[in-house]
Amino acid sequence: MGIELRGLAGKKVLITGGAKGQGFNHAKAFAEAGCDVAIIDICKPIDQIYGLSTPEMMASAVKAVEDRGQRGIGLPCDIRNEDEVQAAVGKALDAFDGVINILVNNAGIAALDFIHQMRSETLHAVIDTCLKGTMFVTKYAVDNMIGRREGKIINISSAVTGSGHAMLSHYVAAKHAVNGLTTSWATELAEFNINVNAICPATIRPGEGQGSGMVSGLSGEMGMDPEDAFETFSGGNMAGEKWRCEMQHITDAVLFLASTNADMITGTILPVDCGQMSK
Ligand SMILES: NC(=O)c1ccc[n+]([C@@H]2O[C@H](COP(=O)([O-])OP(=O)(O)OC[C@H]3O[C@@H](n4cnc5c(N)ncnc54)[C@H](O)[C@@H]3O)[C@@H](O)[C@H]2O)c1
């Protein structure tokens, strides 16, 4: 007997960073499961950071949701800016009759800096996106969940929170903060029947175009080919060829945590990490 994910059809989903990379993959999977999907994404560059989403990628992501027979809404927004977040989440709520059932805080960026040479632009960009952006979006998206006594929040952290990583201290610290937000919100929101969990992905195989861009982006700074950088960053995984992480591995975990199959799971920091964090 197979196990199917229950309770996803008809749900209203808000995903940050959904115009490319893992967030785009999650958006398509939610649409296939019968969910309407609102996508928040920056659609412009951030100084000193590798290429992020574009307006064309947002249009293509919305179309991908619509092509699967669901409502897709594109909300260009820099989650570092609280006013922009308030306006974008407000538009999602207007479009979805005041309901967001599932929030996926996926948008995130990384950079490579030694602490003694830390660029202020990258320090602020990483902390403001990964930490404050996650807080801003949740602040405005959670009210309706509290009012309706129902909701699922999934934060995308990282397997880097399992150990130290040279040149990534801003990113590692920001992702530790995401784990802290997760357990704190799980405790705070439990009485409103809201589940809050985090996923810690291993290094994800990079893709071109709308594929996952973080490793390719960092590989540029390292003067490496993206596939070589992927192998280098995957060095902390369990030994053996099997242990390489693709976007779909994370999407499967996101949809599971969003489904009613995971109703009794909250406050969990779930590694989908090729064993990295257990070593
Ligand atoms: N790629 C990896 O190896 C890896 C590993 C562990 C965790 N993660 C995490 O997974 C998530 C997705 O990463 P990805 O691999 O898909 O990278 P990606 O760069 O392909 O996608 C990130 C998305 O977030 C958006 N974004 C970035 N800053 C934003 C901002 N300030 N406001 C709004 N949108 C913004 C980008 O435009 C992009 O669409 C991130 O949180 C990342 O930290 C990635």
The ligand as a MOL file (V3000), in Angstrom:
LIG
                    3D

  0  0  0     0  0            999 V3000
M  V30 BEGIN CTAB
M  V30 COUNTS 44 48 0 0 0
M  V30 BEGIN ATOM
M  V30 1 N 21.9160 25.6110 -2.8780 0
M  V30 2 C 22.3650 25.0130 -1.8110 0
M  V30 3 O 23.3460 24.2520 -1.8620 0
M  V30 4 C 21.6730 25.2080 -0.4860 0
M  V30 5 C 22.0180 24.3750 0.5950 0
M  V30 6 C 21.3720 24.5560 1.8150 0
M  V30 7 C 20.4050 25.5390 1.9460 0
M  V30 8 N 20.0830 26.3260 0.8780 0 CHG=1
M  V30 9 C 19.0270 27.3190 1.0460 0
M  V30 10 O 17.9730 27.0180 0.1430 0
M  V30 11 C 17.2820 28.2140 -0.2130 0
M  V30 12 C 17.1280 28.3100 -1.7220 0
M  V30 13 O 18.4070 28.3770 -2.3100 0
M  V30 14 P 18.6670 28.0040 -3.8530 0
M  V30 15 O 19.6910 26.9630 -3.8750 0
M  V30 16 O 17.3980 27.7360 -4.5360 0 CHG=-1
M  V30 17 O 19.3160 29.3840 -4.3550 0
M  V30 18 P 18.8680 30.3750 -5.5410 0
M  V30 19 O 19.8390 31.5050 -5.4850 0
M  V30 20 O 18.7390 29.6100 -6.8100 0
M  V30 21 O 17.4210 30.8620 -5.1170 0
M  V30 22 C 17.2090 31.8040 -4.0850 0
M  V30 23 C 15.9720 32.6150 -4.4170 0
M  V30 24 O 15.7510 33.6040 -3.3720 0
M  V30 25 C 15.5620 34.8740 -3.9950 0
M  V30 26 N 16.0140 35.9400 -3.1020 0
M  V30 27 C 17.2690 36.1440 -2.6410 0
M  V30 28 N 17.3210 37.2470 -1.8740 0
M  V30 29 C 16.0670 37.7580 -1.8270 0
M  V30 30 C 15.4950 38.8890 -1.2110 0
M  V30 31 N 16.2210 39.7320 -0.4650 0
M  V30 32 N 14.1660 39.1120 -1.3670 0
M  V30 33 C 13.4130 38.2660 -2.1200 0
M  V30 34 N 13.9110 37.1840 -2.7440 0
M  V30 35 C 15.2300 36.9350 -2.6100 0
M  V30 36 C 16.3840 34.7970 -5.2660 0
M  V30 37 O 16.0160 35.7790 -6.2220 0
M  V30 38 C 16.1260 33.3760 -5.7280 0
M  V30 39 O 14.9450 33.2790 -6.4930 0
M  V30 40 C 18.0640 29.3550 0.4240 0
M  V30 41 O 17.4770 29.7280 1.6540 0
M  V30 42 C 19.4250 28.7330 0.6920 0
M  V30 43 O 20.1010 29.3690 1.7560 0
M  V30 44 C 20.7050 26.1780 -0.3320 0
M  V30 END ATOM
M  V30 BEGIN BOND
M  V30 1 1 1 2
M  V30 2 2 2 3
M  V30 3 1 2 4
M  V30 4 1 4 5
M  V30 5 2 4 44
M  V30 6 2 5 6
M  V30 7 1 6 7
M  V30 8 2 7 8
M  V30 9 1 8 9
M  V30 10 1 8 44
M  V30 11 1 9 10
M  V30 12 1 9 42
M  V30 13 1 10 11
M  V30 14 1 11 12
M  V30 15 1 11 40
M  V30 16 1 12 13
M  V30 17 1 13 14
M  V30 18 2 14 15
M  V30 19 1 14 16
M  V30 20 1 14 17
M  V30 21 1 17 18
M  V30 22 2 18 19
M  V30 23 1 18 20
M  V30 24 1 18 21
M  V30 25 1 21 22
M  V30 26 1 22 23
M  V30 27 1 23 24
M  V30 28 1 23 38
M  V30 29 1 24 25
M  V30 30 1 25 26
M  V30 31 1 25 36
M  V30 32 1 26 27
M  V30 33 1 26 35
M  V30 34 2 27 28
M  V30 35 1 28 29
M  V30 36 1 29 30
M  V30 37 2 29 35
M  V30 38 1 30 31
M  V30 39 2 30 32
M  V30 40 1 32 33
M  V30 41 2 33 34
M  V30 42 1 34 35
M  V30 43 1 36 37
M  V30 44 1 36 38
M  V30 45 1 38 39
M  V30 46 1 40 41
M  V30 47 1 40 42
M  V30 48 1 42 43
M  V30 END BOND
M  V30 END CTAB
M  END
